[in-house]
């Protein structure tokens, strides 16, 4: 029987975990916008503006179009962030990959890096409306609602892989097969 290989840093996991964390971040962005007295569509239109430009903030772009384009852009960028995190995760020690607190710290730092890249470098150069919102809450949101979920999802995948490897080893040893 061939031994299964479960790699938590696979591209598939990175893309899927990125989408999941991106949905969490999108919900947090909408809640923050509403809590700040802004429209729930503000973060959606900000994302839509990546494709539609400043017109995304005008009545010329319907709420439905903004929602479709904005959510699509956000999910795509989140998936790419998850893929990038999968490469980072692959460089971590096996012991670190399976530890919740270690992955939480790495994930939160990664979320802050994504904020820095998207808001301070790319946004400053091409999408100035990213700088119209208070930046400190954005750093926190990206750390807690993007990076932290990524770290936790990759930790769970690593622990699941370790359990399956241990199970495969025990089964092979019981059969007298060299692993």
SULQUIDA-V86942 format. One record per helix or strand of 3 or more residues. SS is the DSSP state (~ for helix, > for strand). FROM is the first residue (numbers start at 0). LEN is the number of residues. Records with the same first field share a line. If there is no record, write none. Layout:
SS=FROM-LEN  FROM-LEN
This chain:
~=10-25  40-17  62-29  93-4  99-27  127-4  134-41
